[in-house]
Amino acid sequence: MGNPRSRRLGGILPSLAHLVFALWMFALAFTGIPMSLALAEDNPAAQITGKWTYRSFHNRTEMVTGDPNTALSLFFAEAVFSLHVGADNKIGGTIDWPGGGLELQGTLSNAADGVPLTVQIVGTGRPGTQTENWEYDYFGYLAHVWPQGEAQVPAIVGSVLRAKPHGGAPAGYVASFVAVKQ
């Protein structure tokens, strides 16, 4: 039959867990943090896994001053990151744009001691395509989540380095990027 006290506790503990979860969800509703962000916060792999709209920019100092052509000339690339993170914090995936793409491999470093979650990724060209022998290095941070922010979308902000020359473009060129989770 078992211990009657443990049978009573067995019925109470699941109810207590449900109550704590319900209170947490209720409190979360008033923080303004989107539920998807709150649930992923304790799971760095879930924060990074998925599709991201990627945009990189030339690091130019001149102001746009209302000129649309100057604004458009700041774009370096626009693509989609498709990322997945394994249990060992290894990142795999692709970056794709119309007519090309790279294979991605890297690592995820969990947030610690005031340093946000970071990604370090190497993108390599695909054999038999226009990107064969290309290599780009990406380093980014998960952007700060503002507690009072409304409709904030997760973003990775960082820089990209052309690690190998290609098509007359020299190695060593650096651009800034923002990737916004889809």
MARTORRO-62209 format. One record per residue: residue number from 1; x, y, z of N, C-alpha, C, O in turn; chain. Coordinates in nm, 3 decimals. Atoms other than C-alpha are relative to their C-alpha. Layout:
<pts>
[NUM, [X, Y, Z], [X, Y, Z], [X, Y, Z], [X, Y, Z], 'A']
...
</pts>
This chain:
<pts>
[1, [0.081, -0.120, 0.000], [0.000, 0.000, 0.000], [0.085, 0.125, 0.000], [0.046, 0.227, -0.057], 'A']
[2, [-0.084, -0.118, -0.004], [0.288, 0.238, 0.068], [-0.036, 0.091, 0.116], [-0.136, 0.071, 0.184], 'A']
[3, [0.016, -0.097, -0.107], [0.316, 0.524, 0.312], [-0.113, 0.097, -0.036], [-0.108, 0.161, -0.141], 'A']
[4, [0.111, -0.091, 0.031], [-0.012, 0.723, 0.332], [0.046, 0.145, -0.014], [-0.010, 0.220, -0.095], 'A']
[5, [-0.049, -0.138, 0.012], [0.185, 1.046, 0.384], [0.059, 0.026, -0.138], [0.035, 0.132, -0.196], 'A']
[6, [-0.060, -0.021, 0.132], [0.383, 0.997, 0.060], [-0.107, 0.000, -0.109], [-0.092, 0.068, -0.210], 'A']
[7, [0.109, -0.004, 0.097], [0.057, 0.924, -0.127], [-0.065, 0.138, 0.001], [-0.099, 0.190, -0.105], 'A']
[8, [0.059, -0.134, -0.009], [-0.085, 1.257, 0.002], [0.091, 0.102, -0.065], [0.045, 0.188, -0.141], 'A']
[9, [-0.094, -0.094, 0.059], [0.233, 1.445, -0.093], [0.007, -0.018, -0.151], [0.023, 0.079, -0.226], 'A']
[10, [-0.002, 0.026, 0.144], [0.231, 1.276, -0.433], [-0.113, 0.072, -0.071], [-0.096, 0.114, -0.186], 'A']
[11, [0.112, -0.072, 0.060], [-0.107, 1.436, -0.498], [0.016, 0.151, 0.012], [-0.033, 0.226, -0.072], 'A']
[12, [-0.016, -0.143, -0.025], [-0.006, 1.776, -0.355], [0.109, 0.060, -0.088], [0.093, 0.170, -0.141], 'A']
[13, [-0.113, -0.057, 0.073], [0.329, 1.821, -0.533], [-0.034, 0.036, -0.144], [0.002, 0.145, -0.187], 'A']
[14, [0.035, -0.045, 0.135], [0.192, 1.816, -0.889], [-0.091, 0.122, 0.001], [-0.078, 0.210, -0.084], 'A']
[15, [0.089, -0.117, -0.010], [-0.079, 2.061, -0.782], [0.080, 0.124, 0.034], [0.053, 0.232, -0.019], 'A']
[16, [-0.085, -0.112, -0.037], [0.184, 2.284, -0.623], [0.082, 0.047, -0.120], [0.096, 0.167, -0.143], 'A']
[17, [-0.076, -0.035, 0.120], [0.395, 2.271, -0.940], [-0.088, 0.076, -0.099], [-0.043, 0.173, -0.160], 'A']
[18, [0.092, -0.069, 0.091], [0.092, 2.372, -1.147], [-0.030, 0.141, 0.050], [-0.039, 0.235, -0.029], 'A']
[19, [0.029, -0.131, -0.058], [0.018, 2.659, -0.908], [0.119, 0.095, -0.021], [0.101, 0.210, -0.060], 'A']
[20, [-0.119, -0.084, 0.019], [0.377, 2.788, -0.921], [0.013, 0.040, -0.146], [0.042, 0.156, -0.175], 'A']
[21, [-0.008, -0.031, 0.142], [0.377, 2.765, -1.301], [-0.105, 0.104, -0.038], [-0.076, 0.198, -0.112], 'A']
[22, [0.107, -0.096, 0.031], [0.042, 2.950, -1.320], [0.034, 0.138, 0.054], [0.010, 0.238, -0.014], 'A']
[23, [-0.040, -0.130, -0.057], [0.171, 3.226, -1.089], [0.112, 0.063, -0.081], [0.111, 0.184, -0.105], 'A']
[24, [-0.110, -0.050, 0.083], [0.488, 3.258, -1.297], [-0.055, 0.056, -0.131], [-0.015, 0.164, -0.173], 'A']
[25, [0.059, -0.045, 0.126], [0.282, 3.285, -1.618], [-0.079, 0.130, 0.022], [-0.074, 0.221, -0.061], 'A']
[26, [0.077, -0.120, -0.032], [0.054, 3.545, -1.453], [0.093, 0.119, 0.018], [0.068, 0.227, -0.035], 'A']
[27, [-0.097, -0.107, -0.022], [0.353, 3.752, -1.338], [0.066, 0.041, -0.130], [0.090, 0.160, -0.154], 'A']
[28, [-0.064, -0.027, 0.128], [0.513, 3.722, -1.680], [-0.088, 0.085, -0.090], [-0.038, 0.168, -0.166], 'A']
[29, [0.093, -0.076, 0.083], [0.204, 3.864, -1.844], [0.010, 0.150, 0.026], [-0.024, 0.230, -0.061], 'A']
[30, [-0.009, -0.141, -0.035], [0.269, 4.195, -1.665], [0.140, 0.058, -0.017], [0.160, 0.177, 0.010], 'A']
[31, [-0.137, -0.052, 0.017], [0.642, 4.223, -1.743], [0.022, 0.061, -0.136], [0.112, 0.143, -0.154], 'A']
[32, [-0.019, -0.049, 0.136], [0.600, 4.295, -2.113], [0.098, -0.083, -0.080], [0.124, -0.052, -0.196], 'A']
[33, [-0.093, 0.087, 0.072], [0.849, 4.020, -2.204], [-0.082, -0.101, -0.078], [-0.166, -0.170, -0.020], 'A']
[34, [0.074, 0.099, 0.078], [0.716, 3.809, -2.492], [0.020, -0.140, 0.056], [0.131, -0.176, 0.098], 'A']
[35, [-0.005, 0.135, -0.056], [0.635, 3.455, -2.378], [0.110, -0.084, -0.064], [0.179, -0.158, 0.006], 'A']
[36, [-0.101, 0.082, 0.068], [0.863, 3.299, -2.641], [0.140, 0.033, 0.051], [0.224, -0.056, 0.063], 'A']
[37, [-0.131, -0.038, -0.053], [1.160, 3.499, -2.507], [0.017, -0.052, 0.141], [0.125, -0.102, 0.175], 'A']
[38, [-0.011, 0.044, -0.138], [1.086, 3.413, -2.146], [0.022, -0.150, 0.009], [0.102, -0.196, 0.090], 'A']
[39, [-0.014, 0.144, -0.005], [1.053, 3.043, -2.215], [0.135, -0.045, -0.053], [0.187, -0.148, -0.010], 'A']
[40, [-0.129, 0.036, 0.059], [1.376, 3.036, -2.420], [0.117, 0.049, 0.083], [0.230, 0.003, 0.063], 'A']
[41, [-0.108, -0.065, -0.073], [1.577, 3.242, -2.171], [0.092, -0.099, 0.070], [0.213, -0.078, 0.075], 'A']
[42, [-0.081, 0.099, -0.070], [1.693, 2.936, -1.977], [0.053, -0.107, -0.094], [0.115, -0.203, -0.048], 'A']
[43, [-0.044, 0.098, 0.097], [1.767, 2.746, -2.298], [0.071, 0.072, -0.115], [0.007, 0.107, -0.214], 'A']
[44, [-0.072, -0.076, 0.103], [2.040, 2.917, -2.503], [-0.014, -0.060, -0.140], [-0.022, 0.014, -0.237], 'A']
[45, [0.014, 0.062, 0.133], [2.010, 2.663, -2.786], [-0.132, 0.041, -0.064], [-0.136, 0.068, -0.184], 'A']
[46, [0.131, -0.041, 0.053], [1.640, 2.752, -2.825], [0.002, 0.147, -0.040], [-0.069, 0.186, -0.133], 'A']
[47, [-0.008, -0.142, 0.035], [1.729, 3.122, -2.832], [0.061, 0.021, -0.138], [0.025, 0.116, -0.207], 'A']
[48, [-0.074, -0.018, 0.125], [1.955, 3.075, -3.134], [-0.058, -0.084, -0.114], [-0.055, -0.041, -0.230], 'A']
[49, [0.054, 0.088, 0.104], [1.792, 2.785, -3.322], [-0.116, 0.066, -0.072], [-0.208, 0.118, -0.009], 'A']
[50, [0.109, -0.054, 0.081], [1.571, 2.901, -3.608], [0.051, 0.080, -0.118], [0.170, 0.078, -0.150], 'A']
[51, [-0.033, -0.083, 0.117], [1.563, 3.134, -3.907], [0.012, 0.146, 0.045], [-0.065, 0.193, 0.128], 'A']
[52, [-0.031, -0.139, -0.033], [1.704, 3.487, -3.887], [0.015, 0.079, -0.130], [0.084, 0.034, -0.222], 'A']
[53, [-0.022, -0.090, 0.112], [1.680, 3.773, -4.137], [0.131, 0.074, 0.028], [0.144, 0.145, 0.127], 'A']
[54, [-0.136, -0.051, -0.017], [2.043, 3.879, -4.182], [0.022, 0.120, -0.092], [-0.010, 0.115, -0.211], 'A']
[55, [-0.039, -0.116, 0.079], [2.158, 4.222, -4.297], [0.137, 0.048, 0.050], [0.158, 0.066, 0.169], 'A']
[56, [-0.130, -0.056, -0.039], [2.516, 4.347, -4.303], [0.020, 0.132, -0.072], [-0.037, 0.159, -0.177], 'A']
[57, [-0.016, -0.139, 0.043], [2.636, 4.701, -4.356], [0.146, 0.038, -0.007], [0.227, 0.000, 0.078], 'A']
[58, [-0.133, -0.060, 0.008], [2.949, 4.877, -4.475], [0.013, 0.098, 0.116], [-0.081, 0.172, 0.147], 'A']
[59, [-0.024, -0.090, -0.113], [3.101, 5.067, -4.183], [0.051, 0.134, -0.050], [0.170, 0.165, -0.042], 'A']
[60, [-0.033, -0.132, 0.054], [3.094, 5.412, -4.339], [-0.045, 0.107, 0.099], [-0.147, 0.093, 0.166], 'A']
[61, [0.030, -0.105, -0.098], [3.096, 5.729, -4.135], [-0.088, 0.112, -0.054], [-0.149, 0.185, 0.024], 'A']
[62, [0.079, -0.112, 0.053], [2.921, 5.967, -4.375], [-0.148, -0.020, 0.030], [-0.198, -0.133, 0.036], 'A']
[63, [0.143, 0.002, -0.030], [2.561, 6.056, -4.296], [-0.080, -0.025, -0.128], [-0.035, 0.011, -0.237], 'A']
[64, [0.087, 0.027, 0.114], [2.278, 5.945, -4.525], [-0.066, 0.129, -0.048], [-0.084, 0.148, -0.169], 'A']
[65, [0.062, -0.132, 0.027], [2.115, 6.293, -4.510], [-0.117, -0.006, -0.098], [-0.130, 0.078, -0.187], 'A']
[66, [0.123, 0.008, 0.078], [1.790, 6.179, -4.668], [0.015, -0.052, -0.141], [-0.084, -0.058, -0.214], 'A']
[67, [-0.022, 0.050, 0.136], [1.945, 6.038, -4.986], [-0.021, -0.152, -0.002], [0.060, -0.225, 0.056], 'A']
[68, [0.026, 0.145, 0.002], [1.791, 5.692, -5.055], [0.112, -0.081, -0.063], [0.137, -0.194, -0.020], 'A']
[69, [-0.109, 0.074, 0.062], [2.080, 5.591, -5.279], [0.118, -0.016, 0.095], [0.183, -0.121, 0.097], 'A']
[70, [-0.107, 0.011, -0.100], [2.332, 5.667, -5.005], [-0.038, -0.104, 0.105], [0.046, -0.183, 0.148], 'A']
[71, [0.047, 0.098, -0.099], [2.120, 5.466, -4.760], [0.014, -0.142, -0.055], [0.064, -0.230, 0.016], 'A']
[72, [-0.010, 0.133, 0.060], [2.102, 5.167, -4.997], [0.145, -0.044, -0.019], [0.174, -0.164, -0.013], 'A']
[73, [-0.140, 0.036, 0.020], [2.476, 5.182, -5.060], [0.067, -0.051, 0.127], [0.176, -0.108, 0.122], 'A']
[74, [-0.055, 0.051, -0.125], [2.532, 5.099, -4.693], [-0.014, -0.151, 0.013], [0.059, -0.214, 0.090], 'A']
[75, [0.019, 0.145, -0.008], [2.404, 4.743, -4.746], [0.120, -0.073, -0.057], [0.168, -0.041, -0.165], 'A']
[76, [-0.105, 0.089, 0.047], [2.678, 4.482, -4.775], [-0.063, -0.130, -0.049], [-0.026, -0.181, -0.155], 'A']
[77, [0.067, 0.124, 0.039], [2.453, 4.173, -4.785], [-0.133, -0.011, 0.073], [-0.153, 0.048, 0.179], 'A']
[78, [0.128, 0.033, -0.063], [2.101, 4.051, -4.709], [-0.026, -0.148, -0.029], [-0.015, -0.191, -0.144], 'A']
[79, [0.013, 0.145, 0.015], [2.028, 3.682, -4.650], [-0.085, -0.056, 0.115], [-0.144, 0.020, 0.193], 'A']
[80, [0.070, 0.068, -0.109], [1.869, 3.427, -4.417], [0.095, -0.098, 0.065], [0.147, -0.188, 0.000], 'A']
[81, [-0.070, 0.099, -0.081], [2.057, 3.248, -4.140], [-0.103, -0.108, 0.036], [-0.213, -0.076, 0.080], 'A']
[82, [0.077, 0.113, -0.054], [1.912, 2.901, -4.069], [0.094, -0.071, 0.095], [0.188, -0.137, 0.051], 'A']
[83, [-0.093, 0.050, -0.102], [2.074, 2.793, -3.742], [-0.064, -0.108, 0.085], [-0.183, -0.104, 0.115], 'A']
[84, [0.042, 0.098, -0.100], [2.050, 2.491, -3.518], [0.118, -0.022, 0.095], [0.234, -0.018, 0.054], 'A']
[85, [-0.103, 0.016, -0.102], [2.238, 2.431, -3.195], [-0.016, -0.138, 0.062], [-0.125, -0.175, 0.105], 'A']
[86, [0.000, 0.132, -0.061], [2.332, 2.085, -3.069], [0.019, 0.009, 0.151], [0.044, 0.116, 0.206], 'A']
[87, [-0.012, 0.006, -0.146], [2.350, 1.973, -2.708], [0.138, 0.045, 0.047], [0.152, 0.089, 0.162], 'A']
[88, [-0.136, -0.038, -0.036], [2.725, 2.046, -2.710], [0.030, 0.147, -0.033], [0.146, 0.188, -0.033], 'A']
[89, [-0.010, -0.142, 0.037], [2.659, 2.413, -2.807], [0.073, 0.022, -0.133], [0.125, 0.131, -0.158], 'A']
[90, [-0.055, -0.014, 0.135], [2.789, 2.348, -3.159], [-0.113, 0.051, -0.091], [-0.224, -0.001, -0.088], 'A']
[91, [0.097, -0.058, 0.092], [2.612, 2.558, -3.421], [0.025, -0.057, -0.139], [0.139, -0.070, -0.183], 'A']
[92, [-0.006, 0.041, 0.140], [2.535, 2.428, -3.767], [-0.108, 0.076, -0.075], [-0.201, 0.130, -0.014], 'A']
[93, [0.105, -0.065, 0.076], [2.333, 2.572, -4.050], [0.049, 0.054, -0.132], [0.151, 0.011, -0.186], 'A']
[94, [-0.031, -0.062, 0.129], [2.338, 2.785, -4.362], [-0.031, 0.149, 0.006], [-0.108, 0.196, 0.091], 'A']
[95, [0.042, -0.137, 0.031], [2.326, 3.143, -4.478], [-0.027, -0.001, -0.150], [0.060, -0.036, -0.230], 'A']
[96, [0.041, 0.007, 0.140], [2.136, 3.173, -4.806], [-0.054, 0.134, -0.048], [-0.121, 0.206, 0.025], 'A']
[97, [0.051, -0.118, 0.068], [2.062, 3.456, -5.048], [-0.031, -0.043, -0.143], [0.016, -0.148, -0.186], 'A']
[98, [0.030, 0.039, 0.137], [1.923, 3.452, -5.401], [0.129, -0.022, -0.081], [0.209, 0.070, -0.098], 'A']
[99, [-0.116, 0.031, 0.082], [2.186, 3.278, -5.614], [0.122, -0.048, 0.076], [0.226, -0.068, 0.014], 'A']
[100, [-0.119, 0.045, -0.071], [2.420, 3.166, -5.335], [-0.025, -0.032, 0.145], [-0.137, -0.023, 0.196], 'A']
[101, [0.009, 0.030, -0.141], [2.496, 3.066, -4.982], [0.127, -0.065, 0.052], [0.215, -0.102, -0.026], 'A']
[102, [-0.114, 0.059, -0.069], [2.745, 2.930, -4.732], [-0.049, -0.103, 0.101], [-0.161, -0.094, 0.151], 'A']
[103, [0.025, 0.096, -0.109], [2.755, 2.634, -4.494], [0.060, 0.060, 0.127], [0.169, 0.117, 0.124], 'A']
[104, [-0.044, -0.062, -0.125], [2.787, 2.744, -4.131], [0.033, -0.104, 0.106], [-0.038, -0.204, 0.122], 'A']
[105, [-0.036, 0.078, -0.117], [2.964, 2.586, -3.835], [0.059, 0.095, 0.103], [0.133, 0.187, 0.069], 'A']
[106, [-0.053, -0.089, -0.102], [3.042, 2.746, -3.504], [-0.032, -0.048, 0.140], [-0.065, -0.164, 0.162], 'A']
[107, [0.026, 0.031, -0.140], [2.995, 2.761, -3.130], [-0.085, 0.109, 0.063], [-0.082, 0.226, 0.024], 'A']
[108, [0.083, -0.088, -0.082], [2.753, 2.916, -2.887], [0.063, 0.007, 0.137], [0.093, -0.096, 0.197], 'A']
[109, [-0.050, -0.018, -0.136], [2.887, 3.062, -2.562], [-0.112, 0.060, 0.084], [-0.164, 0.167, 0.052], 'A']
[110, [0.109, -0.047, -0.086], [2.630, 3.099, -2.286], [0.036, 0.132, 0.067], [0.153, 0.162, 0.089], 'A']
[111, [-0.019, -0.125, -0.073], [2.583, 3.433, -2.115], [0.058, -0.030, 0.138], [0.020, -0.127, 0.203], 'A']
[112, [-0.061, 0.019, -0.132], [2.796, 3.468, -1.802], [0.068, 0.128, 0.044], [0.128, 0.199, -0.037], 'A']
[113, [-0.071, -0.113, -0.060], [2.925, 3.739, -1.570], [-0.016, 0.130, -0.078], [0.081, 0.201, -0.101], 'A']
[114, [0.028, -0.125, 0.068], [2.759, 4.025, -1.755], [0.029, 0.000, -0.149], [0.002, 0.099, -0.217], 'A']
[115, [-0.025, 0.012, 0.144], [2.868, 3.904, -2.101], [-0.119, -0.071, -0.061], [-0.157, -0.178, -0.016], 'A']
[116, [0.118, 0.065, 0.059], [2.570, 3.827, -2.324], [0.037, -0.128, -0.076], [0.155, -0.155, -0.101], 'A']
[117, [-0.018, 0.119, 0.081], [2.525, 3.505, -2.514], [0.069, 0.039, -0.131], [0.033, 0.139, -0.192], 'A']
[118, [-0.073, -0.032, 0.122], [2.767, 3.498, -2.809], [0.001, -0.118, -0.097], [-0.009, -0.234, -0.057], 'A']
[119, [-0.017, 0.101, 0.104], [2.797, 3.312, -3.136], [0.126, 0.031, -0.078], [0.155, 0.147, -0.109], 'A']
[120, [-0.117, -0.009, 0.087], [3.116, 3.249, -3.333], [-0.022, -0.103, -0.110], [-0.032, -0.223, -0.084], 'A']
[121, [0.038, 0.087, 0.111], [3.047, 3.107, -3.678], [0.096, 0.022, -0.117], [0.138, 0.134, -0.144], 'A']
[122, [-0.079, -0.006, 0.123], [3.255, 3.026, -3.986], [-0.091, -0.047, -0.113], [-0.151, -0.155, -0.107], 'A']
[123, [0.078, 0.035, 0.119], [3.078, 3.027, -4.321], [0.094, -0.036, -0.113], [0.184, 0.041, -0.148], 'A']
[124, [-0.085, 0.044, 0.110], [3.237, 2.828, -4.602], [-0.083, -0.023, -0.125], [-0.198, -0.067, -0.119], 'A']
[125, [0.067, 0.013, 0.129], [3.147, 2.823, -4.970], [-0.033, -0.145, -0.034], [0.025, -0.239, 0.020], 'A']
[126, [0.046, 0.132, 0.041], [2.973, 2.533, -5.135], [0.075, -0.044, -0.126], [0.083, 0.031, -0.223], 'A']
[127, [-0.072, 0.051, 0.118], [3.175, 2.316, -5.376], [-0.090, 0.002, -0.124], [-0.208, -0.031, -0.117], 'A']
[128, [0.072, -0.001, 0.126], [3.072, 2.357, -5.739], [-0.096, 0.116, -0.018], [-0.175, 0.116, -0.112], 'A']
[129, [0.087, -0.118, 0.012], [2.895, 2.691, -5.680], [0.087, 0.125, -0.009], [0.209, 0.118, 0.002], 'A']
[130, [-0.075, -0.126, 0.007], [2.992, 3.057, -5.716], [0.069, 0.034, 0.132], [0.160, 0.116, 0.134], 'A']
[131, [-0.060, -0.030, -0.130], [3.079, 3.058, -5.343], [0.110, -0.098, 0.039], [0.162, -0.092, 0.150], 'A']
[132, [-0.107, 0.095, -0.029], [3.332, 2.774, -5.366], [0.126, 0.077, 0.042], [0.164, 0.174, -0.023], 'A']
[133, [-0.124, -0.059, -0.056], [3.644, 2.866, -5.160], [-0.024, 0.132, 0.074], [0.072, 0.192, 0.121], 'A']
[134, [0.027, -0.118, -0.082], [3.470, 3.162, -4.992], [0.009, -0.039, 0.147], [-0.016, -0.154, 0.183], 'A']
[135, [0.007, 0.021, -0.145], [3.509, 3.198, -4.617], [-0.025, 0.134, 0.069], [0.044, 0.232, 0.045], 'A']
[136, [0.036, -0.117, -0.081], [3.346, 3.448, -4.381], [-0.010, -0.043, 0.145], [-0.060, -0.151, 0.175], 'A']
[137, [0.010, 0.025, -0.145], [3.373, 3.467, -4.001], [-0.100, 0.098, 0.060], [-0.098, 0.217, 0.030], 'A']
[138, [0.104, -0.080, -0.065], [3.081, 3.592, -3.792], [0.019, -0.007, 0.151], [0.041, -0.115, 0.206], 'A']
[139, [-0.002, -0.005, -0.147], [3.092, 3.704, -3.429], [-0.114, 0.092, 0.042], [-0.122, 0.207, -0.002], 'A']
[140, [0.114, -0.081, -0.040], [2.775, 3.825, -3.262], [-0.045, -0.025, 0.142], [-0.015, -0.129, 0.202], 'A']
[141, [0.059, 0.005, -0.133], [2.598, 3.892, -2.935], [-0.152, 0.001, -0.012], [-0.207, 0.066, -0.101], 'A']
[142, [0.144, -0.012, -0.007], [2.235, 3.833, -2.851], [-0.031, 0.136, 0.063], [0.017, 0.166, 0.172], 'A']
[143, [0.029, -0.136, -0.047], [2.096, 4.185, -2.810], [-0.076, -0.002, 0.132], [-0.149, -0.097, 0.163], 'A']
[144, [0.066, -0.017, -0.130], [1.971, 4.304, -2.472], [-0.152, -0.004, -0.015], [-0.208, 0.053, -0.109], 'A']
[145, [0.147, 0.001, -0.004], [1.606, 4.232, -2.390], [-0.043, 0.107, 0.100], [-0.014, 0.096, 0.220], 'A']
[146, [0.046, -0.109, -0.086], [1.448, 4.549, -2.252], [-0.125, -0.045, 0.075], [-0.223, -0.083, 0.012], 'A']
[147, [0.117, 0.042, -0.076], [1.207, 4.467, -1.967], [-0.125, 0.081, -0.037], [-0.236, 0.026, -0.037], 'A']
[148, [0.115, -0.084, 0.035], [0.982, 4.759, -2.069], [-0.022, 0.007, -0.152], [-0.111, 0.078, -0.199], 'A']
[149, [0.012, -0.001, 0.145], [1.028, 4.694, -2.443], [-0.130, -0.064, -0.047], [-0.179, -0.159, 0.015], 'A']
[150, [0.124, 0.055, 0.055], [0.720, 4.627, -2.652], [0.029, -0.063, -0.135], [0.097, -0.005, -0.219], 'A']
[151, [-0.013, 0.075, 0.125], [0.709, 4.370, -2.931], [0.147, -0.015, -0.043], [0.177, -0.014, -0.162], 'A']
[152, [-0.141, 0.016, 0.032], [1.087, 4.326, -2.909], [0.022, -0.136, -0.065], [-0.030, -0.238, -0.019], 'A']
[153, [-0.034, 0.122, 0.071], [1.220, 4.066, -3.151], [0.146, -0.032, 0.030], [0.229, 0.059, 0.027], 'A']
[154, [-0.139, 0.034, -0.026], [1.538, 3.874, -3.067], [0.089, 0.039, -0.118], [0.051, 0.022, -0.234], 'A']
[155, [-0.095, -0.041, 0.104], [1.840, 4.006, -3.258], [0.141, -0.039, 0.042], [0.178, -0.033, 0.159], 'A']
[156, [-0.143, 0.023, -0.019], [2.201, 3.904, -3.296], [0.070, 0.116, -0.070], [0.044, 0.143, -0.187], 'A']
[157, [-0.074, -0.112, 0.058], [2.433, 4.200, -3.352], [0.149, -0.031, 0.007], [0.198, -0.085, 0.106], 'A']
[158, [-0.142, 0.032, -0.001], [2.795, 4.170, -3.451], [0.071, 0.049, -0.124], [0.029, 0.145, -0.189], 'A']
[159, [-0.078, -0.036, 0.118], [3.053, 4.186, -3.725], [0.035, -0.126, -0.078], [0.038, -0.237, -0.025], 'A']
[160, [-0.037, 0.108, 0.091], [3.152, 3.974, -4.022], [0.132, 0.038, -0.067], [0.154, 0.153, -0.104], 'A']
[161, [-0.132, -0.018, 0.059], [3.503, 3.932, -4.162], [0.011, -0.087, -0.125], [-0.018, -0.207, -0.120], 'A']
[162, [-0.033, 0.081, 0.118], [3.587, 3.822, -4.517], [0.136, -0.062, 0.029], [0.238, 0.006, 0.027], 'A']
[163, [-0.122, 0.068, -0.043], [3.846, 3.561, -4.419], [0.089, -0.040, -0.117], [0.210, -0.051, -0.101], 'A']
[164, [-0.077, 0.036, 0.119], [3.952, 3.463, -4.773], [-0.040, 0.092, -0.114], [-0.157, 0.128, -0.126], 'A']
[165, [0.035, -0.085, 0.115], [3.972, 3.678, -5.087], [-0.083, -0.080, -0.101], [-0.072, -0.202, -0.110], 'A']
[166, [0.072, 0.064, 0.110], [3.735, 3.605, -5.374], [-0.048, 0.106, -0.097], [-0.085, 0.217, -0.057], 'A']
[167, [0.052, -0.090, 0.103], [3.635, 3.767, -5.703], [0.062, 0.138, 0.001], [-0.006, 0.236, -0.032], 'A']
[168, [-0.066, -0.130, -0.004], [3.888, 4.047, -5.661], [-0.019, 0.075, 0.131], [0.041, 0.180, 0.151], 'A']
[169, [0.022, -0.065, -0.131], [3.763, 4.134, -5.310], [0.104, -0.055, 0.099], [0.117, -0.177, 0.113], 'A']
[170, [-0.108, 0.046, -0.089], [4.047, 4.121, -5.054], [-0.053, -0.059, 0.131], [-0.162, -0.026, 0.177], 'A']
[171, [0.029, 0.050, -0.135], [4.046, 3.924, -4.731], [0.019, 0.114, 0.099], [0.089, 0.211, 0.070], 'A']
[172, [-0.019, -0.098, -0.106], [4.020, 4.126, -4.411], [-0.109, 0.106, 0.008], [-0.114, 0.182, 0.104], 'A']
[173, [0.107, -0.100, -0.004], [3.716, 4.338, -4.499], [-0.099, -0.034, 0.112], [-0.137, -0.150, 0.128], 'A']
[174, [0.092, 0.018, -0.112], [3.484, 4.387, -4.198], [-0.125, 0.085, -0.021], [-0.116, 0.202, -0.058], 'A']
[175, [0.129, -0.070, 0.004], [3.115, 4.481, -4.198], [-0.074, -0.031, 0.129], [-0.047, -0.132, 0.194], 'A']
[176, [0.087, 0.024, -0.115], [2.861, 4.511, -3.917], [-0.125, -0.073, -0.046], [-0.167, -0.058, -0.161], 'A']
[177, [0.124, 0.067, 0.039], [2.551, 4.292, -3.912], [-0.102, 0.000, 0.113], [-0.069, 0.011, 0.231], 'A']
[178, [0.113, 0.022, -0.090], [2.211, 4.256, -3.750], [-0.079, -0.116, -0.058], [-0.111, -0.116, -0.177], 'A']
[179, [0.086, 0.112, 0.042], [2.016, 3.929, -3.767], [-0.121, 0.000, 0.093], [-0.106, -0.005, 0.215], 'A']
[180, [0.124, -0.009, -0.077], [1.652, 3.942, -3.654], [-0.075, -0.132, -0.013], [-0.096, -0.180, -0.124], 'A']
[181, [0.064, 0.131, 0.002], [1.473, 3.621, -3.556], [-0.136, 0.009, -0.068], [-0.216, 0.098, -0.039], 'A']
[182, [0.128, 0.005, 0.073], [1.184, 3.532, -3.788], [-0.106, -0.068, 0.084], [-0.221, -0.082, 0.040], 'A']
</pts>
